[in-house]
Amino acid sequence: MADCFGTLVFTQSPGCVFDAQRLVEVANSYEWDNDLTRWQLREDDGDVYLSVGGDLIYPCGIPLKGVAYHIVCPMRGSLALERSQVAESDWQYVENVETEEASLEEFATRVSACLSEGWVEFSAVGNEKRRFIYFESVRVYAIGRAVLCQKFGGPVVTQEGRDETFEPPITIGKD
């Protein structure tokens, strides 16, 4: 039974310009919680943004790569598949996903390719029954820079937080 609930939030800088459809596809190629939650495009007063809505179980503001998707399908039995092998009809049978943290460089490269100006940030907060709270975020800039922040607090905290930055190589003569 899950005992850590929270949410995911998408934020963008003022004047941020991004390819929303491409960005949601990139975001959805990662895992963000224990329930295969997917980002959706929303529009409010002409502003386009990404949203997941609702409370989530163990949300993660640091993107995770699915290593193995464990499926229990009535027709095919129990399987462990890579993401690319999971058919559209299989998603309803996914019972568990083994994940690993995505590299900051990979995520920054893929997300920044969707941005023309500014930055976007994916962040999560969680609270486990007054035992601990956490905040995680990854902010990616159009220039390819990424900043990761992870903080924990509470009486049973066993993890250290961290702050990391990825700086892309400088390309001289880039148009």
RAPE-V44373 format. One record per residue. N is the residue number from 1. RES is the residue in three letters. PSI is psi in whole degrees, -180 to 180 (none if undefined). Layout:
((N/RES/PSI) (N/RES/PSI))
This chain:
((1/MET/134) (2/ALA/141) (3/ASP/19) (4/CYS/117) (5/PHE/152) (6/GLY/-155) (7/THR/165) (8/LEU/143) (9/VAL/138) (10/PHE/132) (11/THR/150) (12/GLN/152) (13/SER/156) (14/PRO/135) (15/GLY/9) (16/CYS/136) (17/VAL/122) (18/PHE/157) (19/ASP/99) (20/ALA/-44) (21/GLN/-43) (22/ARG/-39) (23/LEU/-41) (24/VAL/-34) (25/GLU/-43) (26/VAL/-48) (27/ALA/-39) (28/ASN/0) (29/SER/0) (30/TYR/167) (31/GLU/145) (32/TRP/-3) (33/ASP/-171) (34/ASN/-1) (35/ASP/21) (36/LEU/38) (37/THR/141) (38/ARG/141) (39/TRP/148) (40/GLN/152) (41/LEU/136) (42/ARG/157) (43/GLU/135) (44/ASP/115) (45/ASP/41) (46/GLY/-12) (47/ASP/131) (48/VAL/135) (49/TYR/172) (50/LEU/147) (51/SER/151) (52/VAL/-28) (53/GLY/150) (54/GLY/175) (55/ASP/143) (56/LEU/160) (57/ILE/122) (58/TYR/60) (59/PRO/152) (60/CYS/122) (61/GLY/-5) (62/ILE/117) (63/PRO/143) (64/LEU/144) (65/LYS/131) (66/GLY/122) (67/VAL/-45) (68/ALA/131) (69/TYR/114) (70/HIS/119) (71/ILE/137) (72/VAL/101) (73/CYS/134) (74/PRO/-32) (75/MET/-36) (76/ARG/-4) (77/GLY/-156) (78/SER/130) (79/LEU/151) (80/ALA/114) (81/LEU/156) (82/GLU/158) (83/ARG/-42) (84/SER/-18) (85/GLN/-11) (86/VAL/116) (87/ALA/157) (88/GLU/-39) (89/SER/-15) (90/ASP/-22) (91/TRP/-34) (92/GLN/-16) (93/TYR/3) (94/VAL/122) (95/GLU/-25) (96/ASN/149) (97/VAL/126) (98/GLU/130) (99/THR/163) (100/GLU/154) (101/GLU/134) (102/ALA/149) (103/SER/141) (104/LEU/-38) (105/GLU/-47) (106/GLU/-49) (107/PHE/-45) (108/ALA/-43) (109/THR/-46) (110/ARG/-43) (111/VAL/-44) (112/SER/-26) (113/ALA/-18) (114/CYS/-10) (115/LEU/141) (116/SER/-36) (117/GLU/149) (118/GLY/-155) (119/TRP/160) (120/VAL/154) (121/GLU/135) (122/PHE/125) (123/SER/159) (124/ALA/149) (125/VAL/148) (126/GLY/154) (127/ASN/119) (128/GLU/95) (129/LYS/51) (130/ARG/13) (131/ARG/-42) (132/PHE/158) (133/ILE/159) (134/TYR/157) (135/PHE/133) (136/GLU/142) (137/SER/154) (138/VAL/119) (139/ARG/129) (140/VAL/130) (141/TYR/154) (142/ALA/-29) (143/ILE/-2) (144/GLY/-4) (145/ARG/146) (146/ALA/142) (147/VAL/124) (148/LEU/137) (149/CYS/134) (150/GLN/124) (151/LYS/143) (152/PHE/152) (153/GLY/155) (154/GLY/169) (155/PRO/-20) (156/VAL/26) (157/VAL/127) (158/THR/-2) (159/GLN/147) (160/GLU/144) (161/GLY/178) (162/ARG/156) (163/ASP/127) (164/GLU/152) (165/THR/138) (166/PHE/125) (167/GLU/121) (168/PRO/155) (169/PRO/145) (170/ILE/129) (171/THR/115) (172/ILE/135) (173/GLY/13) (174/LYS/133) (175/ASP/none))
